[in-house]
C-alpha cells in the first residue's frame, strides 16, 4: 500500500516526505524502493555505465561527524565517486570580463556540483533517510530554510526527492508557508487496533518468522509481539534479532516466549515511544476545533449550523398533485 502511495506521489510531485513513528520501517521502505529502481533500470545501466538512476543517503547525527549541509552535499557527491569533493569552488566576478576562483569549498559550490552530477548521470530518484538531523541544524543561508534546498534540487535538476523521518518533519515543513504546497506528505503509520490491521500484522509476523534462522516455539504469543512493538515493524525486527541471539546463546533450536519477554523493550521505553506516536498521529488528523477555526476563517457557518438540503416532498399515491400528474 505504501509503495503504491509513493508511486502515485512520484507521478505528481517532486518533493515527497514520508513521516512515521520511530521503528515503523521507513528505512526498509527506502531500501526496497532503491532496489526496485535499480532492478527496473538494470538493462539501461548495463548499456551506459555512467547512468545512475537512484541515489540513497542516510543523514548522520552530529556525534557521527555530521555538522553542516556541507557534509550532506559532500556525501551526496561521494555517491558519484567524485574525486574532487574537497576542491569545489565558485567563480567570483571581480570586474567585468575577469574571473578568479575562490579556493575554499563552499556549500553553494558543492550544491552546484551535485546538481551537475544529477543531470549528467541522469539520476531520477534521490532518497534521503533521517533527514530531520539535517533540517534541525539551521545551517542554511538566509535565502533558504529547511526543505527549500531540497526543493531547489528537485525543481532545477528535475529529480524526485523522497525524504523520510519522524513526525517532527510535519511540524518543520508546516512552519514554512512557501513549502506547504510543494511537499507531498505520506503518512506511514504503525499498525493499529482495527481488525484488518491485526490481520496484516499477524501476516507480517509469519513472513518474518520464515526468514529467521530458527522458528518460533508453540508458546510464542503474537499479541505479545504486537504490544511490545507498538505495531511498528522496524521495532519488531530489531526485537526478533535480539530474541534469536538469546535463543542461540543457550543453544536453543526455537525462539520461545521466554526469549521474547527477556528481550522486550522496557516499559519506560515503550511509554515514551507510545507518547510520541500519539502526538505524531494528531498532526495528521483534524484535531478538535481545527475545522471550526478554518470554517470561521473562510466565513462559513459552523457545521452544526449547516442545514441539510430539503428533500423533495413525498406525496401519497392516492392523492393527485398537478405537477406530478400532468393531465393532457
C-alpha positions in Angstrom: 0.0 0.0 0.0 2.8 2.4 0.9 4.7 1.6 -2.3 1.5 2.4 -4.3 1.1 5.7 -2.5 4.8 6.6 -3.1 4.4 5.7 -6.8 1.3 7.9 -7.1 3.1 10.8 -5.4 6.1 10.5 -7.7 3.8 10.9 -10.7 2.6 14.3 -9.5 5.1 15.7 -7.1 8.9 16.2 -7.0 9.4 16.6 -3.2 7.9 13.9 -1.1 8.2 13.4 2.7 7.5 10.1 4.4 6.6 10.6 8.1 6.0 8.0 10.7 7.0 6.8 14.2 10.4 5.6 15.1 10.9 2.0 14.1 7.9 1.8 11.8 10.0 0.7 8.8 10.8 3.9 6.8 14.4 2.9 6.2 13.4 -0.5 5.0 10.9 1.0 2.6 13.5 3.4 1.1 15.9 0.4 0.7 13.2 -1.6 -1.1 12.3 1.3 -3.4 16.0 1.9 -4.2 16.4 -1.8 -5.1 13.2 -1.6 -7.2 14.5 1.4 -9.2 17.9 -0.4 -9.8 16.2 -3.6 -10.9 13.9 -1.7 -13.3 16.9 0.2 -14.8 19.4 -2.7 -14.9 19.3 -3.1 -18.7 20.0 0.6 -19.3 22.7 0.7 -16.6 24.4 -2.2 -18.4 24.4 -0.2 -21.7 25.6 3.0 -20.1 27.9 2.6 -17.1 27.6 6.3 -16.3 23.8 6.1 -15.7 22.9 6.2 -12.0 19.1 6.2 -11.7 18.9 6.4 -7.9 21.0 7.8 -5.0 20.3 7.0 -1.4 21.7 8.9 1.5 21.4 8.4 5.3 22.0 11.7 7.2 24.2 11.1 10.2 24.0 12.7 13.6 26.4 15.3 14.8 28.1 12.7 17.0 28.8 10.7 13.9 30.8 13.6 12.3 28.0 15.4 10.6 27.6 19.1 11.4 26.5 21.1 8.4 24.9 20.9 5.0 28.4 20.9 3.5 28.7 17.3 4.8 25.4 16.4 3.2 26.4 17.7 -0.2 29.8 16.2 0.1 28.4 12.8 0.9 26.0 13.2 -2.0 28.9 13.7 -4.3 30.6 10.7 -2.8 27.8 8.5 -4.2 29.0 9.6 -7.7 32.6 8.8 -6.7 33.6 12.4 -7.3 37.4 12.7 -6.8 37.3 16.4 -6.3 34.9 16.8 -3.4 37.4 18.8 -1.3 38.2 21.2 -4.1 34.9 22.6 -5.2 34.8 26.4 -5.7 32.5 29.0 -7.2 33.6 31.6 -9.7 33.6 35.2 -8.3 33.5 38.1 -10.7 35.6 41.0 -9.5 35.4 43.2 -12.6 33.7 42.9 -15.9 35.4 40.4 -18.1 37.7 39.0 -15.5 37.2 36.0 -13.2 39.0 34.4 -10.3 38.1 31.3 -8.4 37.8 31.1 -4.6 39.7 28.0 -3.4 37.9 27.1 -0.2 35.0 24.7 -0.7 31.6 26.2 0.0 28.1 24.9 0.5 26.9 26.6 -2.7 29.8 25.1 -4.7 29.1 21.6 -3.5 25.4 22.0 -4.2 26.1 23.2 -7.7 28.4 20.2 -8.2 25.6 17.9 -7.0 23.1 19.5 -9.4 25.6 19.0 -12.3 26.2 15.3 -11.4 22.4 14.6 -11.1 21.9 16.0 -14.6 25.0 14.4 -16.1 24.3 10.9 -14.6 20.6 11.2 -15.3 19.5 10.4 -11.7 15.7 10.1 -11.4 15.3 9.4 -7.7 17.0 10.7 -4.5 16.2 9.0 -1.3 17.2 10.7 2.0 16.8 8.9 5.3 16.8 10.5 8.7 16.5 14.0 7.1 15.4 15.5 10.4 19.1 15.6 11.5 19.8 17.8 8.6 16.9 20.2 9.0 17.2 20.8 12.7 20.7 22.3 12.5 19.8 25.7 10.9 22.9 25.7 8.9 21.4 27.1 5.7 21.9 30.6 4.4 19.2 33.3 5.0 17.8 32.7 1.5 16.7 29.2 2.2 15.3 27.3 5.1 14.6 23.7 5.9 13.5 21.7 2.8 13.9 24.7 0.5 17.4 23.5 -0.5 16.0 20.1 -1.5 13.0 21.7 -3.3 15.5 23.7 -5.4 17.4 20.5 -6.2 14.2 18.7 -7.2 12.9 21.6 -9.4 16.2 22.6 -11.1 17.5 19.1 -11.6 14.1 17.6 -12.4 14.7 14.8 -9.9 12.2 13.3 -7.5 13.4 13.7 -3.9 11.9 11.4 -1.2 12.9 12.3 2.3 12.0 10.2 5.3 11.9 10.9 9.0 9.8 11.1 12.2 6.7 13.1 12.8 8.6 16.2 13.6 9.1 16.7 9.9 5.5 17.6 9.6 5.9 20.4 12.0 9.1 21.6 10.4 7.6 21.8 6.9 4.2 23.2 8.1 6.1 26.2 9.7 7.2 27.3 6.2 4.3 28.7 4.2 6.2 28.6 0.9 6.9 24.9 1.3 3.5 23.6 2.2 2.2 23.4 -1.4 5.4 22.0 -2.7 5.6 19.0 -0.4 3.5 15.8 -0.6 3.3 14.1 2.8 2.9 10.3 3.0 1.7 9.2 6.4 3.4 5.9 7.3 1.6 4.8 10.5 2.0 1.9 12.8 -0.4 -1.0 12.8 -3.5 -0.1 14.9 -6.3 -1.8 16.7 -8.5 -2.4 13.7 -9.3 -6.0 12.7 -7.7 -5.5 9.3 -4.5 -4.1 10.9 -4.3 -7.1 13.2 -4.6 -9.5 10.2 -1.9 -7.6 8.4 0.4 -7.5 11.4 -0.1 -11.3 12.0 0.7 -12.0 8.3 3.8 -9.9 8.6 5.0 -11.7 11.7 4.6 -15.1 10.0 6.5 -13.8 7.0 9.3 -12.6 9.2 9.4 -15.9 11.1 10.1 -17.7 7.8 13.2 -15.6 7.4 14.6 -16.3 10.9 17.3 -19.0 11.2 15.2 -20.8 13.9 11.4 -20.9 14.2 9.1 -19.7 16.9 8.1 -22.2 19.6 4.4 -23.0 20.1 4.2 -20.9 23.2 5.1 -17.6 21.4 2.1 -15.2 21.6 1.7 -12.9 18.6 -0.3 -10.5 20.8 2.8 -10.0 22.9 4.8 -9.1 19.8 2.1 -6.6 18.9 2.1 -5.0 22.3 5.9 -4.9 22.6 6.5 -3.4 19.2 3.6 -0.9 19.3 2.6 -2.2 15.9 5.9 -0.9 14.4 7.6 -3.5 12.1 11.1 -1.9 12.5 10.9 -2.2 16.2 9.7 -5.8 15.8 12.6 -6.7 13.5 15.2 -5.5 16.0 13.4 -7.2 18.8 13.3 -10.5 17.0 17.0 -10.3 16.2 17.8 -9.9 19.9 15.4 -12.8 20.7 17.1 -15.1 18.2 20.5 -14.2 19.6 19.4 -15.1 23.1 17.9 -18.4 21.9 21.2 -19.2 20.0 23.3 -18.3 23.1 21.5 -21.1 25.1 21.8 -23.5 22.1 18.1 -23.5 21.6 16.5 -24.6 18.3 13.4 -22.4 18.8 12.6 -18.9 19.9 10.5 -19.3 23.0 8.1 -16.9 24.7 10.7 -16.6 27.5 13.2 -15.3 24.8 10.6 -12.8 23.6 9.9 -11.5 27.1 13.6 -11.2 28.1 14.5 -9.1 25.1 11.4 -7.0 25.1 11.7 -3.2 25.3 11.4 -1.7 28.8 8.1 -0.2 30.0 9.6 3.3 30.1 10.9 3.0 26.5 7.5 1.8 25.3 5.7 4.5 27.1 8.0 7.2 25.6 7.5 5.7 22.1 3.8 5.4 22.5 3.5 9.1 23.6 5.5 10.2 20.6 3.2 8.1 18.3 0.1 9.7 19.8 1.4 13.2 19.4 2.6 12.5 15.8 -0.7 11.0 14.8 -2.5 14.1 15.9 -0.6 16.2 13.4 -2.2 14.2 10.6 -5.7 14.3 12.0 -8.3 17.0 12.3 -7.9 17.9 15.9 -10.9 19.3 17.8 -11.5 22.9 16.9 -9.3 23.0 13.8 -12.0 22.5 11.3 -14.2 25.0 13.1 -11.5 27.7 13.1 -10.9 27.1 9.3 -14.6 27.4 8.5 -14.7 30.7 10.5 -11.7 32.0 8.7 -13.4 31.3 5.4 -16.7 32.9 6.5 -18.5 29.6 6.6 -21.1 28.7 9.3 -20.2 26.1 11.9 -21.1 22.6 10.9 -24.0 22.5 13.4 -25.5 25.5 11.6 -25.3 24.0 8.1 -28.7 23.0 7.0 -29.2 19.9 5.1 -30.9 20.4 1.7 -34.6 19.8 1.9 -35.7 16.6 0.3 -38.4 16.6 -2.3 -41.9 16.4 -0.8 -43.4 13.0 -0.7 -46.9 12.6 -2.0 -49.3 9.8 -1.3 -50.0 7.8 -4.5 -53.8 8.2 -4.0 -53.6 12.0 -3.8 -53.5 13.9 -7.0 -50.9 16.6 -7.5 -50.9 18.7 -10.6 -47.1 18.9 -11.1 -46.7 15.2 -10.7 -49.8 14.1 -12.5 -49.8 16.4 -15.5 -53.0 15.6 -17.4 -53.3 16.5 -21.1 
